[in-house]
Amino acid sequence: MDVRKIALYMTKIKSKIKGAVFFTSFHFAGCKTKTIRALQKAGSFKDREDILKRPTEGLANDASPHGASSYTGQRQHLSPSSTFFSLFSKIPLFSALAALLFVACFSNDALQDDSDFFNKSRQLVLVVGGSGSQARLSYFNKTKDGWQQVAGDIVAVLGRNGLAWGQGLHEPQPGLQKREGDGRSPAGLFRFGTTFGHLPAKEISWKMPYVQVVNSLECVDDAKSKFYNQIVDNQVVEKDWVSSERMWEVGSPYDWGVFVQHNTPAQAAGGSCIFLHVWAGDKVPTSGCTAMAQEDLLGLLAWLDPAKNPLLLQLGEGSLPLFQKKYGLPADSGE
């Protein structure tokens, strides 16, 4: 056998393996993107595209920086996957590799439909933004007959610049995106984190986790810090931030509140320290939180039960019908 031919053949195989490994790594990293989620929803693509032509209606007065073409771009972005499988499907080694990649991607939790979270939840807080920073809040228990309202038509205020899509449990949406310091409240679907208040924990009777607001408690909004978008005690952790909310110094608005799990785990500059908290007044907007009267907030905090997987759904009026239709959600009490 010609040794030179064998060497040449092995060189070609080695080159293909290197290329496949690189492409596999690249493609696997992309499995957590909205591209694959778009593929999962391909069966109803046209309906979604029609609806998403007005993605930020009811979110804010600003024009969306992305039109319907941004969603079309997602569909076009699927082509590398097709290229990968068509290129190597005839080679046994790469066929096996492609199959393993396919299974790994589609078993990833990134492909979990946001309807799964609604199905598992038995408590829902619904905030619907109107004009400017005004909003209505309702909350619901899930029963065998569907969502039943517990309280509704509660007046709330949002960020001074309205809403923008946040990073939560919902599928990525085109349109205006929440950023650090933009003065907008995050729209989307979110879990709740710890509650907080001015009383010692032993005096709190509700079921959610709780931390007392003391002089050393801070919420870090420095995007360069490893504690970005976390509530920390500066007496317990080593400080690496230059900017934060000193929660004790905020005063009465932080007498009571609950952390909203927006942008968790945190991506730099994606927005931080989002709470439901006590308002400074029904005409006073926040910097990005959702605020309400103290009695309304205390009623909500006492009702929340971590065993029931409570969720926050916060939307503009223009986006609400899509979520109601898709997930069979309750009607807004202000309609």
matplotlib code that plots the C-alpha trace (Angstrom):
import matplotlib.pyplot as plt

x = [0.0, 1.3, 2.3, 2.0, -1.7, -2.4, -0.7, -2.7, -6.0, -5.3, -4.5, -7.9, -9.7, -7.9, -8.8, -12.5, -12.5, -11.0, -13.6, -16.4, -15.3, -15.1, -18.5, -20.0, -18.8, -20.1, -23.4, -23.9, -23.2, -26.0, -28.5, -29.5, -30.5, -33.9, -32.8, -33.6, -36.7, -37.9, -37.3, -39.4, -42.2, -41.9, -45.3, -47.0, -44.3, -46.6, -49.0, -46.2, -44.6, -47.9, -48.3, -44.7, -44.9, -46.0, -43.9, -43.7, -47.2, -48.2, -44.7, -43.4, -43.8, -40.4, -40.2, -38.9, -35.3, -36.1, -39.0, -40.5, -37.2, -35.5, -37.7, -37.1, -33.4, -33.8, -35.2, -32.4, -29.9, -31.0, -29.1, -25.8, -27.5, -28.8, -25.4, -23.8, -26.1, -26.0, -22.2, -21.5, -24.6, -23.0, -19.9, -20.7, -18.5, -20.0, -23.5, -23.1, -21.7, -24.5, -27.1, -25.5, -25.5, -29.1, -30.1, -28.0, -29.4, -33.0, -32.8, -31.4, -33.7, -33.3, -35.9, -38.4, -41.5, -42.6, -46.0, -44.3, -43.8, -47.5, -48.6, -46.5, -47.5, -50.6, -50.2, -49.9, -49.4, -50.4, -49.2, -50.5, -48.9, -51.0, -49.9, -46.6, -45.8, -49.3, -50.2, -52.9, -52.1, -54.1, -53.3, -54.8, -54.9, -55.1, -58.0, -59.4, -61.6, -58.7, -57.4, -59.5, -58.9, -57.9, -57.4, -57.6, -57.6, -54.8, -53.1, -49.4, -46.6, -43.8, -40.4, -40.4, -40.0, -42.5, -41.6, -39.0, -38.6, -36.6, -34.7, -36.8, -38.7, -40.5, -39.3, -37.1, -39.1, -38.1, -38.4, -37.1, -34.9, -34.3, -30.9, -29.2, -30.2, -32.9, -35.7, -37.9, -39.5, -38.9, -41.8, -42.1, -42.5, -40.4, -40.1, -40.0, -36.9, -36.6, -38.9, -37.5, -38.6, -37.7, -38.9, -36.8, -37.4, -39.0, -41.9, -42.7, -45.4, -45.6, -44.2, -41.7, -38.0, -37.2, -34.3, -34.4, -33.2, -30.3, -27.7, -25.2, -27.7, -27.1, -28.3, -25.4, -26.0, -22.3, -22.2, -18.5, -19.1, -19.4, -22.4, -24.2, -28.0, -27.7, -28.8, -25.8, -24.6, -21.4, -20.3, -20.4, -19.0, -15.8, -16.8, -15.9, -18.4, -18.5, -22.2, -25.2, -28.5, -28.0, -31.4, -31.5, -31.0, -33.8, -36.3, -40.0, -40.2, -38.1, -40.0, -41.4, -40.7, -39.9, -37.0, -38.0, -35.8, -35.1, -31.7, -30.8, -28.1, -27.0, -25.7, -23.7, -25.8, -28.9, -30.7, -30.5, -32.3, -35.9, -38.4, -42.1, -42.0, -43.9, -44.5, -43.7, -47.1, -49.5, -48.1, -44.4, -42.7, -39.8, -36.4, -37.5, -39.3, -43.1, -44.5, -47.9, -49.6, -48.2, -51.5, -51.7, -48.1, -48.5, -51.6, -49.6, -46.6, -48.8, -50.5, -47.3, -46.5, -43.2, -44.7, -47.1, -44.4, -45.7, -45.0, -45.0, -46.3, -45.7, -46.8, -47.9, -51.6, -50.6, -48.8, -51.4, -53.8, -51.0, -50.2, -53.8, -54.6, -51.5, -51.6, -55.3, -54.4, -57.0, -58.4, -57.0, -59.4, -59.2, -60.5]
y = [0.0, 3.5, 5.1, 8.6, 8.0, 6.7, 9.8, 12.1, 10.3, 10.6, 14.3, 14.9, 13.0, 14.9, 18.2, 17.2, 16.2, 19.5, 21.4, 19.3, 19.8, 23.5, 23.7, 21.4, 23.6, 26.7, 25.2, 23.8, 27.2, 28.5, 26.0, 28.4, 31.2, 32.2, 30.8, 27.2, 28.4, 29.8, 26.4, 24.8, 27.2, 26.8, 25.3, 28.6, 30.9, 32.9, 33.7, 34.8, 36.9, 38.7, 39.5, 40.5, 43.2, 45.3, 43.9, 47.0, 48.3, 49.2, 48.9, 52.3, 55.3, 54.8, 53.2, 49.7, 49.4, 46.1, 45.5, 42.2, 41.5, 40.7, 37.6, 36.7, 37.0, 34.3, 32.0, 32.7, 32.0, 28.4, 27.7, 26.7, 23.7, 22.5, 23.0, 21.0, 18.0, 18.0, 18.3, 15.3, 13.1, 10.7, 10.1, 7.5, 9.2, 12.6, 11.2, 9.9, 13.2, 15.1, 12.8, 13.3, 17.1, 17.0, 15.2, 17.4, 20.6, 19.5, 18.1, 21.5, 23.4, 26.4, 24.7, 24.6, 26.3, 29.2, 27.6, 24.9, 27.6, 28.6, 25.0, 24.4, 27.6, 28.0, 31.7, 34.5, 38.2, 40.2, 43.7, 45.5, 48.8, 51.6, 55.0, 56.4, 54.8, 53.9, 50.2, 47.9, 44.9, 41.7, 38.3, 34.9, 31.4, 28.4, 26.0, 23.0, 25.6, 27.8, 31.1, 32.7, 36.3, 37.0, 40.7, 43.1, 46.6, 47.6, 50.8, 50.6, 52.6, 51.5, 53.0, 56.6, 55.5, 52.7, 49.1, 47.2, 43.5, 42.0, 38.7, 36.1, 32.9, 34.1, 33.3, 36.2, 38.9, 41.4, 45.1, 47.4, 45.5, 46.4, 47.9, 49.2, 52.7, 53.1, 54.0, 51.2, 48.3, 44.8, 43.3, 39.5, 36.5, 36.2, 34.3, 36.0, 36.0, 37.0, 39.5, 42.2, 44.7, 46.8, 44.3, 41.4, 38.0, 36.6, 39.0, 38.0, 35.4, 35.0, 32.0, 33.6, 33.9, 37.1, 39.4, 42.4, 45.7, 46.8, 49.5, 47.0, 45.7, 46.7, 45.8, 45.9, 47.7, 47.9, 45.7, 44.9, 43.4, 39.6, 40.5, 42.5, 42.3, 40.7, 41.8, 41.4, 42.3, 44.4, 43.0, 39.4, 39.7, 41.4, 44.6, 44.8, 47.3, 51.1, 51.5, 50.1, 50.9, 51.3, 49.8, 51.3, 54.8, 54.5, 54.9, 54.1, 52.7, 49.8, 49.3, 46.3, 44.6, 41.5, 40.9, 40.1, 37.6, 39.6, 39.1, 36.1, 34.8, 38.3, 39.5, 42.7, 45.9, 43.8, 45.6, 45.1, 45.5, 45.1, 44.9, 45.2, 47.8, 50.6, 53.6, 57.2, 58.2, 57.1, 59.8, 59.1, 56.7, 54.5, 53.9, 50.5, 48.8, 48.3, 50.1, 50.3, 51.4, 49.7, 48.0, 46.5, 45.2, 43.7, 41.8, 40.5, 39.5, 37.6, 35.7, 34.6, 31.0, 29.5, 26.0, 27.2, 28.5, 32.1, 34.0, 37.7, 38.5, 42.1, 43.4, 46.4, 46.4, 45.7, 42.4, 41.1, 39.5, 37.3, 35.8, 35.4, 33.5, 31.4, 30.3, 30.7, 33.4, 35.3, 38.6, 41.8, 43.1, 46.6, 45.6]
z = [0.0, -0.9, 2.4, 0.9, 0.0, 3.5, 5.0, 2.7, 3.6, 7.3, 7.0, 5.3, 8.0, 10.7, 9.1, 8.9, 12.6, 13.7, 11.7, 13.0, 16.6, 16.1, 14.5, 17.1, 19.9, 18.2, 17.4, 20.9, 22.4, 20.2, 21.5, 24.2, 21.8, 20.5, 17.1, 18.3, 20.0, 16.7, 15.2, 17.9, 17.0, 13.2, 12.9, 13.9, 12.5, 10.3, 13.1, 15.4, 12.6, 12.0, 15.7, 16.2, 13.6, 16.5, 19.3, 21.5, 21.2, 24.7, 26.0, 25.4, 23.1, 21.5, 18.1, 18.2, 17.1, 15.4, 13.0, 11.9, 10.0, 13.3, 13.7, 10.0, 10.8, 13.4, 10.8, 8.4, 11.2, 11.3, 8.0, 9.6, 11.3, 7.9, 6.4, 9.2, 8.8, 5.0, 4.9, 7.2, 7.1, 4.5, 6.7, 9.5, 12.1, 11.6, 11.3, 14.9, 16.0, 14.4, 16.1, 19.5, 19.0, 18.0, 21.1, 23.3, 21.9, 22.0, 25.6, 26.8, 29.1, 26.8, 24.6, 27.4, 26.2, 28.4, 28.6, 30.9, 33.5, 33.4, 33.6, 36.8, 38.5, 40.7, 41.5, 39.0, 39.4, 36.3, 35.7, 32.7, 31.7, 30.3, 29.2, 30.6, 33.9, 35.0, 35.4, 36.8, 39.0, 39.7, 41.1, 40.6, 42.0, 39.7, 40.4, 38.5, 36.8, 35.7, 37.0, 39.7, 40.7, 44.3, 44.0, 41.0, 39.6, 42.0, 40.9, 40.4, 38.8, 36.6, 35.5, 34.3, 30.7, 30.7, 29.8, 27.7, 27.3, 30.1, 30.5, 32.2, 31.6, 28.5, 25.0, 23.6, 22.0, 19.4, 20.2, 22.9, 25.4, 29.0, 29.8, 32.9, 33.8, 31.1, 33.5, 32.2, 34.0, 32.5, 30.5, 30.4, 32.7, 35.9, 39.1, 42.5, 44.8, 48.4, 50.1, 52.3, 54.9, 57.9, 60.6, 62.0, 60.3, 63.5, 63.2, 59.6, 59.1, 55.3, 53.4, 51.1, 52.1, 53.8, 54.7, 57.0, 55.5, 57.6, 57.2, 55.5, 52.9, 49.3, 45.9, 43.5, 40.1, 39.1, 36.0, 36.5, 39.9, 40.5, 42.7, 40.0, 40.4, 43.8, 47.3, 49.5, 53.0, 52.8, 56.1, 54.8, 51.2, 50.0, 48.2, 44.5, 43.3, 43.0, 42.5, 44.5, 46.1, 49.8, 50.7, 54.2, 52.8, 50.2, 53.1, 53.1, 49.5, 50.7, 53.9, 52.1, 48.8, 46.8, 44.4, 40.8, 39.1, 36.0, 34.4, 36.6, 36.2, 35.5, 32.1, 32.3, 31.8, 31.3, 34.2, 37.9, 41.3, 40.1, 42.9, 43.7, 46.4, 48.2, 46.1, 46.8, 45.4, 42.7, 40.3, 41.1, 38.7, 39.6, 38.1, 36.7, 39.6, 40.0, 43.0, 44.7, 48.0, 51.1, 52.0, 48.5, 48.6, 52.1, 50.9, 47.9, 50.0, 52.5, 49.6, 47.8, 48.4, 47.0, 47.0, 44.3, 42.0, 41.8, 38.6, 37.6, 34.1, 33.3, 29.9, 27.9, 26.8, 23.2, 24.1, 26.6, 24.0, 22.6, 26.0, 26.9, 23.7, 23.8, 27.4, 28.4, 30.9, 32.8, 31.5, 32.9, 35.5, 34.1, 30.7]

ax = plt.figure().add_subplot(projection="3d")
ax.plot(x, y, z, "-o")
ax.set_aspect("equal")
plt.show()
